[in-house]
Amino acid sequence: FPVVCVCYTNHALDQFLEGLVKSGISLESIVRVGGRSKSSLLARCNLQAVTGPPTQDELRQGRRLHYQAATLAQDMHAAWETITRPHKAWNMTHLRPYLAACYPDHLRALVEKHRDWFAEGPSAASSDQIQQEEEDNTIDTWIHDPKAPIAPTQAATATSAKDGDEDDVLDSWESIDDDKISTQLQGSQSAMVREVSVLSRDPYVWDMTRGERTALLDFWIQEYVQTQKPALCAQHARYEHIAQEYSGLNIARQLRALRSAHVVGLTTSGAAAHRRLMKCLNASIIMTEEAGEVFESHTIAALTQHTHHLINIGDHMQLRPKVDEYRLSVESGSGLDADVSLFERLARSLETSSGPRPAGPLCMLATQRRMHPCISELIRVLYPGLEDDQRVCEYPEVRGMAKRMAFIDHNHPENQTEGGAEDEGSRSKYNCSEADQVVELAQYLLKQGYRGSDVAVITPYAGQLLHIHRRMEKAKVHSFVDPRSAMEAAGCSNSVLLGAALSSVERGQ
């Protein structure tokens, strides 16, 4: 089984895998999972590129599952539209099957009465299509029937007059005192509308008051919706099962490519997104790069029941995982400590433990091969045993500079936000004057014969990075020097480094 290499960012993963290639591991034995790689070297070993075509059996199963899923999706869509249909949109077409099964007497009374009205109306000789449309409006006609009794006390009167002349009936309703009826409606509301349990047993639907008709229709709709929910849940469960089967076909193809590799690389987010694929891969060795910057939860998400050996590579003395909520950080003192990686927690416990080391050995590289000794001297307070490789002592002087390292101080405060108030709550800060100085220094170094790839410009703030980008574009040096955030610059090797740390002297920070 292959060794799985996990990194926090796509940039770090590309660098790690490129380093393996440069060390002698062939591209054919490496598979990179995920499509956000910017490395042209690793394009050939992407999982999508190395995954072979499906077998004939997989094609047949895929077509079958796709058809079943499409059919279920249509049925679920129709059921969902039914459940969420507005009250006014219901008609006899929607309720007929339900009423025929549960309330056949009510349905018969509704339809027959409406058919009688339709036969007596001016459109009696219309086509079958118009007649069907009229029957669909039965519910609307029943609810808004002008002959409907307003109160139970007048139901008998309305019923006895139902076979009379329609104009006479309307005249009789117009003669009713509206104020008197309103008082009766407000004073005896409970007496006007019978219980739904009573209405559901009374097939004389045309003798019901308007309030009773509305209450009964609401009851029918709610009861019908409740009968549809279990079927929708069952359809959804079936759809999820089909989706799992379809995903299994793709995983089977991907596993054939992964199991022939020696190294599988992916990000922590990719490991969580391809959780099922990772479980089926059965990899026993997981290697995490930049483990000090990876959340503990992300590291655990990359592990499976088949993991026997976890190798964390990183530096717990440098950057921690970045949390968006301050109270989750160690600095807040809340005790939540979400920005403490699994690597840091294990390393700290091993450093302070006086007994045996149950979590495994902790090894530290003692020789650094990047910084000149004048720079590495600054960090020996954190790494007292740090040694310099001989070749870093042979670095040439920086062209055009009197010293290899210099800290430039200035008294230009941070800029204000567009609204006019200082952006104290924002994580993104900027200083226009400092950005100008950085761009001018970059131009000066390019004039000394350095290539754009030799000069690195970094800043910890996204706002400052944006301003440096704009000023470099204006100065026409953006095509030579590419500014980066501190996270993006981690692991990069350049001859000269320009850092913009910002200044905010007015606030004393």
VENWO-V60742 format. One record per pair of residues at least 4 apart in sequence whose C-alpha atoms are under 7 Angstrom apart, sorted by sequence separation. I is the first residue (numbers start at 1). J is the second residue. If there is no record, write none. Layout:
# VENWO-V60742
I;J / I;J
This chain:
# VENWO-V60742
9;13 / 10;14 / 11;15 / 12;16 / 13;17 / 14;18 / 15;19 / 16;20 / 17;21 / 18;22 / 19;23 / 20;24 / 21;25 / 39;43 / 42;46 / 45;49 / 46;50 / 47;51 / 54;58 / 55;59 / 56;60 / 57;61 / 58;62 / 59;63 / 60;64 / 61;65 / 62;66 / 63;67 / 64;68 / 65;69 / 66;70 / 67;71 / 68;72 / 69;73 / 70;74 / 71;75 / 72;76 / 73;77 / 74;78 / 75;79 / 76;80 / 77;81 / 78;82 / 79;83 / 80;84 / 81;85 / 85;89 / 90;94 / 91;95 / 92;96 / 95;99 / 96;100 / 97;101 / 98;102 / 99;103 / 100;104 / 103;107 / 104;108 / 105;109 / 106;110 / 107;111 / 108;112 / 109;113 / 110;114 / 111;115 / 112;116 / 113;117 / 114;118 / 115;119 / 116;120 / 117;121 / 120;124 / 126;130 / 127;131 / 128;132 / 129;133 / 130;134 / 131;135 / 132;136 / 133;137 / 134;138 / 137;141 / 138;142 / 139;143 / 140;144 / 141;145 / 150;154 / 151;155 / 154;158 / 155;159 / 156;160 / 157;161 / 158;162 / 165;169 / 166;170 / 167;171 / 168;172 / 169;173 / 170;174 / 171;175 / 172;176 / 177;181 / 178;182 / 179;183 / 180;184 / 181;185 / 182;186 / 183;187 / 184;188 / 185;189 / 188;192 / 189;193 / 194;198 / 195;199 / 196;200 / 197;201 / 198;202 / 208;212 / 209;213 / 210;214 / 211;215 / 212;216 / 213;217 / 214;218 / 215;219 / 216;220 / 217;221 / 218;222 / 219;223 / 220;224 / 221;225 / 222;226 / 223;227 / 224;228 / 225;229 / 228;232 / 229;233 / 230;234 / 231;235 / 232;236 / 233;237 / 234;238 / 235;239 / 236;240 / 237;241 / 238;242 / 239;243 / 240;244 / 241;245 / 242;246 / 243;247 / 244;248 / 245;249 / 246;250 / 247;251 / 248;252 / 249;253 / 250;254 / 251;255 / 252;256 / 254;258 / 255;259 / 256;260 / 257;261 / 266;270 / 267;271 / 268;272 / 269;273 / 270;274 / 271;275 / 274;278 / 275;279 / 276;280 / 277;281 / 278;282 / 290;294 / 294;298 / 295;299 / 296;300 / 297;301 / 298;302 / 299;303 / 303;307 / 340;344 / 341;345 / 342;346 / 343;347 / 344;348 / 345;349 / 346;350 / 347;351 / 348;352 / 349;353 / 357;361 / 371;375 / 372;376 / 373;377 / 376;380 / 379;383 / 380;384 / 388;392 / 416;420 / 417;421 / 431;435 / 432;436 / 433;437 / 434;438 / 435;439 / 436;440 / 437;441 / 438;442 / 439;443 / 440;444 / 441;445 / 442;446 / 443;447 / 444;448 / 446;450 / 450;454 / 461;465 / 462;466 / 463;467 / 464;468 / 465;469 / 466;470 / 467;471 / 468;472 / 469;473 / 470;474 / 471;475 / 472;476 / 473;477 / 477;481 / 478;482 / 484;488 / 485;489 / 486;490 / 504;508 / 505;509 / 7;12 / 20;25 / 21;26 / 44;49 / 45;50 / 54;59 / 99;104 / 119;124 / 126;131 / 149;154 / 194;199 / 208;213 / 266;271 / 294;299 / 323;328 / 327;332 / 330;335 / 340;345 / 371;376 / 416;421 / 417;422 / 445;450 / 446;451 / 459;464 / 472;477 / 473;478 / 484;489 / 504;509 / 7;13 / 21;27 / 118;124 / 149;155 / 323;329 / 326;332 / 380;386 / 398;404 / 416;422 / 417;423 / 459;465 / 472;478 / 100;107 / 271;278 / 327;334 / 329;336 / 330;337 / 350;357 / 397;404 / 416;423 / 99;107 / 161;169 / 328;336 / 329;337 / 149;158 / 328;337 / 329;338 / 330;339 / 328;338 / 329;339 / 147;158 / 32;45 / 33;46 / 31;45 / 32;46 / 33;47 / 469;483 / 30;45 / 31;46 / 32;47 / 347;362 / 373;388 / 415;430 / 31;47 / 323;339 / 414;430 / 415;431 / 28;45 / 199;216 / 322;339 / 414;431 / 415;432 / 27;45 / 193;211 / 194;212 / 321;339 / 413;431 / 465;483 / 193;212 / 196;215 / 320;339 / 321;340 / 366;385 / 367;386 / 368;387 / 369;388 / 465;484 / 196;216 / 320;340 / 321;341 / 366;386 / 367;387 / 368;388 / 369;389 / 372;392 / 373;393 / 465;485 / 286;307 / 291;312 / 366;387 / 367;388 / 368;389 / 371;392 / 372;393 / 412;433 / 284;306 / 285;307 / 291;313 / 292;314 / 367;389 / 370;392 / 14;37 / 283;306 / 284;307 / 285;308 / 286;309 / 287;310 / 288;311 / 289;312 / 290;313 / 291;314 / 292;315 / 369;392 / 372;395 / 462;485 / 114;138 / 282;306 / 283;307 / 284;308 / 285;309 / 286;310 / 287;311 / 288;312 / 289;313 / 290;314 / 292;316 / 461;485 / 14;39 / 279;304 / 284;309 / 285;310 / 286;311 / 287;312 / 288;313 / 289;314 / 456;481 / 458;483 / 459;484 / 460;485 / 10;36 / 251;277 / 255;281 / 293;319 / 295;321 / 455;481 / 457;483 / 458;484 / 459;485 / 460;486 / 10;37 / 111;138 / 292;319 / 293;320 / 294;321 / 316;343 / 456;483 / 457;484 / 458;485 / 459;486 / 292;320 / 293;321 / 316;344 / 452;480 / 453;481 / 458;486 / 272;301 / 452;481 / 268;298 / 271;301 / 272;302 / 268;299 / 271;302 / 312;343 / 458;489 / 429;461 / 435;467 / 439;471 / 428;461 / 430;463 / 431;464 / 435;468 / 439;472 / 268;302 / 428;462 / 429;463 / 430;464 / 428;463 / 429;464 / 436;471 / 456;494 / 455;494 / 152;192 / 454;494 / 455;495 / 456;496 / 457;497 / 458;498 / 459;499 / 151;192 / 454;495 / 455;496 / 456;497 / 457;498 / 458;499 / 459;500 / 460;501 / 454;496 / 455;497 / 456;498 / 457;499 / 458;500 / 459;501 / 93;136 / 92;136 / 295;339 / 91;136 / 92;137 / 295;340 / 296;341 / 91;137 / 92;138 / 295;341 / 296;342 / 92;139 / 294;341 / 91;139 / 159;207 / 293;341 / 400;448 / 292;341 / 399;448 / 292;343 / 155;207 / 291;343 / 292;344 / 152;209 / 151;209 / 149;208 / 150;209 / 148;208 / 149;209 / 150;210 / 438;498 / 148;209 / 149;210 / 148;210 / 143;210 / 434;502 / 143;213 / 143;214 / 431;502 / 430;502 / 414;503 / 413;503 / 414;504 / 412;503 / 413;504 / 413;505 / 413;506 / 109;203 / 411;505 / 109;204 / 110;205 / 109;205 / 106;203 / 105;203 / 106;205 / 98;224 / 83;225 / 79;232 / 76;232 / 76;235 / 72;235 / 72;239 / 69;239 / 69;242 / 65;242 / 65;246 / 62;246 / 58;249 / 54;253 / 52;253 / 51;253 / 51;254 / 51;257 / 50;257 / 31;258 / 31;261 / 30;261 / 29;261 / 30;262 / 31;263 / 32;264 / 33;265 / 34;266 / 29;262 / 30;263 / 31;264 / 32;265 / 33;266 / 29;263 / 30;264 / 31;265 / 32;266 / 34;270 / 13;265 / 13;266 / 13;267 / 2;259 / 10;267 / 1;259 / 9;267 / 2;261 / 3;262 / 4;263 / 5;264 / 6;265 / 7;266 / 8;267 / 2;262 / 3;263 / 4;264 / 5;265 / 6;266 / 7;267 / 8;268 / 2;263 / 3;264 / 4;265 / 5;266 / 6;267 / 7;268 / 2;264 / 6;268 / 4;283 / 3;283 / 1;282 / 2;283 / 4;285 / 5;286 / 6;287 / 7;288 / 1;283 / 3;285 / 4;286 / 5;287 / 6;288 / 7;289 / 8;290 / 3;286 / 4;287 / 5;288 / 6;289 / 7;290 / 8;294
